[in-house]
Amino acid sequence: MLKKFNRFFAWPSELRAAGVMSMNYRNYQIIGKNNKRNLYPLVDDKAKTKLLARRFGINTPQLIGIIETQHAVKDFLNIVHSHSDFVIKPAQGSGGKGVLVIQEYTPDRFITASQKVLSYQEVYQHISNILSGLYSLGGKYDSALLEEVVHFSTRFKSYSFQGIPDVRVIVYRGYPVLAMMRLATKESGGRANLHQGAVGVGLDIQTGRAIAAVQHDKPVFYHPDTHADLMEIQVPFWREHLKIAMQGFEMSGLGYLGADIVLDQERGPMMLELNARPGLAIQIANNCGLRKKLKKIEKEFPSDLDIESRLNLVLKSYS
């Protein structure tokens, strides 16, 4: 557990002693040494991630279609005509930016997950903005993905405001290290982004039970909008969640990654996306530093085991 400091700051030596991983250490010692540059496009481009996941048999939201040119934007209604709802997202976006969830629609009226009513022209313009790179990493020209909507499990209905709760699992050299559930709030605009005010709930890596929770890096015990007791969270199908995260390592080749997983009402745990540069807030949500966890894996955990063997090892002995 992280030491409780009675000051508004801590010396770098104190943070290192507590096992806290800094941004520089993550970038140069972990990402730089474990993630080959040529593999980044496999996770930075969500279209490539989704197609690769399908090849590996990993459960993901169905890809309805891809729009790659401005000329093709006018065809988006034809692409989704057989679906009663759909999601529009940038292939190279990050932090949930540019994601638009359409819950119901007619040819000229679209209702979002937040119950906002949009016109055809507004949705058309949103897709056009995605292609122009408004939401992409580095402002590069992008593609727009049209996906099926995740109908998230009612198990967590009282723990999230409008948005879909997801589980972030950090995987190092094929082993799950830390996990948290991210819960949307009114402040975060229905997005599960901790920097925008979402709640992060640290999860026990062996059981999927809540062990701590934070909002704006401060401890919380109840959801700020629904007032649900966060310490009662228990993620079902936990073994399946961890296995999906571990498959992200197998399919991408990245030695350090974050896997985002959602729980669908009908289809169970599904991989939403992978991240080659997962943030460090998960340490605060778990009240636990990453450095010692990673060192333990390097020294004690075999690198030549298959997924099931690694998973059994984590569930049995990791602490």
Backbone torsions as a table, in degrees:
resi	resn	phi	psi	omega
1	MET	NA	147.8	179.0
2	LEU	-70.9	141.0	177.2
3	LYS	-67.7	139.1	177.9
4	LYS	-85.9	112.0	-179.5
5	PHE	-89.7	136.6	-179.1
6	ASN	-90.8	33.1	178.2
7	ARG	-138.0	171.4	178.4
8	PHE	-85.4	0.4	179.4
9	PHE	-146.4	166.7	174.2
10	ALA	-138.1	143.3	177.6
11	TRP	-67.4	147.9	178.8
12	PRO	-52.9	-37.4	180.0
13	SER	-64.8	-33.8	178.6
14	GLU	-69.2	-40.7	179.4
15	LEU	-66.1	-40.5	177.6
16	ARG	-62.6	-41.3	180.0
17	ALA	-64.3	-29.3	179.1
18	ALA	-84.3	-0.7	177.7
19	GLY	83.1	15.0	-179.1
20	VAL	-78.1	133.1	179.2
21	MET	-95.0	126.4	179.8
22	SER	-85.4	168.0	178.7
23	MET	-62.9	-43.9	-179.7
24	ASN	-63.8	-43.4	178.8
25	TYR	-62.5	-43.0	178.3
26	ARG	-59.8	-47.6	-174.7
27	ASN	-66.3	-44.4	-171.3
28	TYR	-95.4	-39.6	-175.6
29	GLN	-90.6	-28.7	-176.6
30	ILE	-105.5	-61.4	-179.2
31	ILE	-65.8	-46.6	-177.3
32	GLY	-60.2	-32.5	-176.7
33	LYS	-96.2	-13.6	-175.1
34	ASN	-118.3	-15.3	-178.6
35	ASN	-117.5	108.1	178.7
36	LYS	-70.9	137.6	-176.4
37	ARG	-55.4	-39.4	-175.3
38	ASN	-68.7	-10.8	179.6
39	LEU	-91.8	-14.0	-176.8
40	TYR	-55.4	-42.5	-178.9
41	PRO	-58.7	-23.1	-179.6
42	LEU	-66.1	-25.9	180.0
43	VAL	-113.9	-25.2	178.5
44	ASP	-70.5	-30.5	177.8
45	ASP	-101.1	109.2	-174.6
46	LYS	-64.9	-25.7	176.7
47	ALA	-66.5	-44.7	178.5
48	LYS	-65.4	-39.8	178.7
49	THR	-59.9	-45.9	-176.4
50	LYS	-65.6	-42.9	-179.9
51	LEU	-67.0	-36.6	178.7
52	LEU	-69.4	-40.7	178.7
53	ALA	-61.6	-39.7	178.4
54	ARG	-61.8	-39.7	-179.9
55	ARG	-65.1	-32.2	179.9
56	PHE	-89.8	2.5	177.9
57	GLY	73.2	27.2	-179.1
58	ILE	-90.8	134.6	-179.0
59	ASN	-68.5	119.8	178.5
60	THR	-140.4	160.1	173.9
61	PRO	-58.6	140.9	-176.5
62	GLN	-65.1	134.7	174.0
63	LEU	-84.8	116.8	-179.2
64	ILE	-81.5	-41.9	-179.7
65	GLY	-176.0	169.1	179.0
66	ILE	-128.5	132.9	175.3
67	ILE	-109.6	121.3	-173.1
68	GLU	-115.4	-15.6	-179.1
69	THR	-129.4	153.6	178.9
70	GLN	-61.6	-33.3	-179.6
71	HIS	-64.1	-29.6	-176.0
72	ALA	-85.5	-7.6	-177.5
73	VAL	-58.5	-37.2	-177.4
74	LYS	-63.1	-14.5	-177.8
75	ASP	-93.4	6.1	-171.9
76	PHE	-63.0	-32.8	178.3
77	LEU	-67.7	-34.9	177.2
78	ASN	-66.8	-33.3	-178.3
79	ILE	-69.6	-37.7	-174.5
80	VAL	-101.0	10.9	-170.5
81	HIS	-59.1	-26.5	-178.1
82	SER	-93.3	7.8	-178.9
83	HIS	-118.9	136.0	-179.4
84	SER	-80.8	-18.3	175.6
85	ASP	-148.2	162.0	-178.5
86	PHE	-164.5	166.0	178.5
87	VAL	-119.6	138.3	173.5
88	ILE	-110.8	128.0	178.7
89	LYS	-147.1	149.5	175.8
90	PRO	-72.3	138.6	-178.9
91	ALA	-65.9	-30.0	-176.5
92	GLN	-118.0	28.4	179.0
93	GLY	-80.7	172.8	177.3
94	SER	-150.1	156.5	176.6
95	GLY	66.2	19.3	179.2
96	GLY	77.9	4.1	-178.7
97	LYS	-71.4	136.4	177.2
98	GLY	84.2	-0.4	179.4
99	VAL	-82.6	126.1	-179.4
100	LEU	-125.9	119.0	-179.2
101	VAL	-101.7	118.3	178.9
102	ILE	-101.7	113.7	-176.8
103	GLN	-83.7	-34.5	176.3
104	GLU	-157.2	157.4	-175.1
105	TYR	-163.0	158.7	165.9
106	THR	-121.6	174.1	-178.8
107	PRO	-57.2	-21.5	-177.8
108	ASP	-127.0	9.0	-178.6
109	ARG	-145.8	124.7	-174.5
110	PHE	-125.9	130.8	-179.9
111	ILE	-110.6	123.5	-177.0
112	THR	-85.2	174.3	179.4
113	ALA	-62.2	-26.5	178.1
114	SER	-91.3	11.4	177.8
115	GLN	69.7	19.6	174.1
116	LYS	-81.2	137.6	-179.1
117	VAL	-97.8	124.7	179.8
118	LEU	-117.3	151.3	175.5
119	SER	-87.2	167.9	176.6
120	TYR	-57.9	-43.0	-177.5
121	GLN	-63.4	-35.8	-179.9
122	GLU	-68.7	-39.8	177.5
123	VAL	-69.3	-41.9	176.9
124	TYR	-56.2	-46.6	-178.1
125	GLN	-66.0	-35.2	178.9
126	HIS	-62.6	-45.2	178.5
127	ILE	-64.0	-41.2	178.8
128	SER	-61.7	-39.6	178.2
129	ASN	-64.6	-37.3	177.2
130	ILE	-60.5	-47.1	-178.4
131	LEU	-62.7	-32.7	-178.5
132	SER	-77.1	-5.8	176.1
133	GLY	93.4	15.8	-177.9
134	LEU	-60.1	-32.2	-176.2
135	TYR	-113.5	3.1	-173.1
136	SER	-86.3	161.1	176.6
137	LEU	-64.9	120.6	178.8
138	GLY	77.5	7.1	178.1
139	GLY	69.9	21.6	-179.1
140	LYS	-75.9	154.4	174.6
141	TYR	-56.1	142.8	-169.3
142	ASP	-133.3	177.3	172.9
143	SER	-118.9	155.1	178.0
144	ALA	-106.9	125.9	177.9
145	LEU	-95.8	137.8	172.7
146	LEU	-111.3	116.9	-174.2
147	GLU	-124.6	162.8	172.3
148	GLU	-70.3	152.1	177.9
149	VAL	-79.5	137.4	173.9
150	VAL	-82.1	121.6	176.9
151	HIS	-95.0	89.2	-167.9
152	PHE	-67.2	152.8	-175.6
153	SER	-59.2	137.2	177.9
154	THR	-68.4	-8.5	178.1
155	ARG	-56.1	-31.8	-176.4
156	PHE	-113.0	18.6	-176.0
157	LYS	-56.6	-39.4	-176.7
158	SER	-84.0	1.8	-176.5
159	TYR	-107.1	3.2	-177.1
160	SER	-143.6	144.3	178.6
161	PHE	-99.3	104.9	176.7
162	GLN	67.7	-52.5	-175.0
163	GLY	-74.9	170.5	-179.5
164	ILE	-89.1	123.2	175.9
165	PRO	-70.0	142.8	177.0
166	ASP	-134.6	165.5	178.8
167	VAL	-111.4	126.2	173.8
168	ARG	-102.3	124.8	177.6
169	VAL	-118.0	125.6	173.7
170	ILE	-87.0	127.2	-179.2
171	VAL	-118.0	129.3	179.9
172	TYR	-124.7	117.8	179.8
173	ARG	52.1	36.9	175.5
174	GLY	91.3	-0.6	-178.7
175	TYR	-114.4	132.8	173.6
176	PRO	-66.0	136.0	-175.5
177	VAL	-113.6	-58.0	177.9
178	LEU	-134.1	155.2	178.9
179	ALA	-143.3	151.1	173.6
180	MET	-149.8	156.2	172.0
181	MET	-102.4	134.9	179.3
182	ARG	-108.3	124.9	-173.7
183	LEU	-116.6	125.2	179.7
184	ALA	-69.1	149.2	177.2
185	THR	-129.7	171.0	175.6
186	LYS	-61.5	-39.7	179.5
187	GLU	-63.2	-38.0	-178.3
188	SER	-81.5	1.5	177.9
189	GLY	69.1	29.5	179.6
190	GLY	80.4	6.6	178.6
191	ARG	-101.0	143.9	-179.9
192	ALA	-88.5	53.7	-178.2
193	ASN	-114.4	115.4	-174.9
194	LEU	-61.6	-32.8	-179.1
195	HIS	-70.0	-18.3	179.1
196	GLN	-98.8	4.2	176.7
197	GLY	109.9	8.1	176.0
198	ALA	-71.8	163.3	179.0
199	VAL	-97.0	135.5	175.3
200	GLY	-109.3	124.5	-178.5
201	VAL	-111.8	114.1	177.6
202	GLY	-67.5	137.8	-177.1
203	LEU	-119.9	137.1	174.0
204	ASP	-61.5	125.8	-172.4
205	ILE	-66.9	-21.6	-179.1
206	GLN	-91.5	-26.6	-173.2
207	THR	-120.8	-21.4	-176.0
208	GLY	79.2	14.2	178.6
209	ARG	-89.4	146.5	177.8
210	ALA	-65.0	136.6	177.6
211	ILE	-123.5	-18.0	179.0
212	ALA	-168.8	165.3	178.3
213	ALA	-152.7	147.1	-179.6
214	VAL	-140.3	153.9	168.2
215	GLN	-139.1	127.6	-173.9
216	HIS	53.4	40.7	176.5
217	ASP	66.7	12.2	178.7
218	LYS	-114.3	141.7	-178.6
219	PRO	-61.1	138.0	173.8
220	VAL	-136.1	158.4	-179.4
221	PHE	-124.9	-14.6	-179.6
222	TYR	-133.3	147.1	177.9
223	HIS	-64.9	132.1	-174.1
224	PRO	-64.2	-21.6	-177.3
225	ASP	-106.7	-42.2	-177.2
226	THR	-94.2	-17.5	179.7
227	HIS	65.4	18.3	177.0
228	ALA	-70.8	145.4	179.7
229	ASP	-73.3	110.2	-175.4
230	LEU	-68.4	-25.7	-178.3
231	MET	-75.3	-4.6	177.0
232	GLU	-93.0	-0.6	-178.6
233	ILE	-67.2	131.2	173.3
234	GLN	-138.9	114.2	-177.2
235	VAL	-78.0	119.7	177.6
236	PRO	-74.8	165.1	-179.5
237	PHE	54.3	41.1	-174.1
238	TRP	-64.1	-40.1	178.1
239	ARG	-58.4	-40.6	-179.9
240	GLU	-66.6	-37.2	176.4
241	HIS	-60.0	-49.0	-178.2
242	LEU	-65.0	-38.2	-179.0
243	LYS	-64.9	-41.0	177.7
244	ILE	-61.5	-43.2	178.6
245	ALA	-61.1	-41.4	179.6
246	MET	-68.2	-33.5	175.9
247	GLN	-65.5	-27.5	176.0
248	GLY	-61.3	-35.7	175.1
249	PHE	-67.0	-43.9	-178.8
250	GLU	-61.8	-42.6	-173.7
251	MET	-81.4	-26.9	-175.6
252	SER	-99.4	-27.8	-176.5
253	GLY	80.2	3.0	-179.3
254	LEU	-79.8	127.6	-178.3
255	GLY	-76.3	-20.1	178.9
256	TYR	-137.3	120.3	-176.6
257	LEU	-154.8	164.5	172.0
258	GLY	-115.5	130.2	178.3
259	ALA	-110.5	126.8	178.4
260	ASP	-102.6	124.8	-172.3
261	ILE	-128.4	135.2	178.3
262	VAL	-116.4	155.6	-179.6
263	LEU	-108.5	108.6	179.9
264	ASP	-86.1	144.9	-176.7
265	GLN	-59.5	-37.1	-175.9
266	GLU	-103.9	-37.9	-171.2
267	ARG	-99.1	-2.1	177.5
268	GLY	76.4	-158.3	-178.5
269	PRO	-63.8	134.3	178.9
270	MET	-134.5	138.8	175.2
271	MET	-72.0	123.9	178.1
272	LEU	-89.3	-49.2	176.4
273	GLU	-166.9	170.6	176.1
274	LEU	-119.2	154.8	-178.4
275	ASN	-134.5	125.0	-179.2
276	ALA	-83.3	-8.9	-179.1
277	ARG	-134.6	56.7	-177.2
278	PRO	-60.0	143.0	-178.5
279	GLY	-68.8	174.8	-173.2
280	LEU	-104.1	-0.2	-178.6
281	ALA	-63.3	-19.6	179.2
282	ILE	-61.2	-25.3	176.7
283	GLN	-66.1	-40.4	-179.8
284	ILE	-70.2	-41.2	-179.7
285	ALA	-62.0	-31.5	-179.0
286	ASN	-96.9	-5.9	-173.9
287	ASN	51.8	44.2	-173.9
288	CYS	-153.4	130.1	178.7
289	GLY	-77.6	155.3	-177.8
290	LEU	-89.2	-28.9	-171.0
291	ARG	-58.1	-47.0	-178.7
292	LYS	-67.2	-33.7	178.1
293	LYS	-63.4	-44.5	-178.4
294	LEU	-68.0	-38.8	177.9
295	LYS	-62.6	-38.1	179.7
296	LYS	-62.5	-42.4	179.4
297	ILE	-64.5	-43.9	179.9
298	GLU	-59.3	-38.6	-173.9
299	LYS	-88.6	-34.2	-167.8
300	GLU	-115.8	-16.7	-173.1
301	PHE	-104.6	123.6	-178.4
302	PRO	-61.2	148.0	-179.0
303	SER	-99.1	-3.9	-173.5
304	ASP	-108.5	19.2	-179.7
305	LEU	-91.9	153.5	175.0
306	ASP	-79.8	175.4	-175.3
307	ILE	-57.7	-48.6	-176.5
308	GLU	-61.9	-40.3	179.8
309	SER	-67.2	-42.0	178.1
310	ARG	-64.6	-41.2	-179.7
311	LEU	-63.8	-44.3	178.6
312	ASN	-61.9	-37.8	179.1
313	LEU	-64.3	-42.5	179.4
314	VAL	-64.0	-47.5	-176.3
315	LEU	-68.8	-25.0	-175.6
316	LYS	-92.6	-41.7	-166.3
317	SER	-126.9	-10.4	-173.0
318	TYR	-76.9	133.0	177.1
319	SER	-152.0	NA	NA
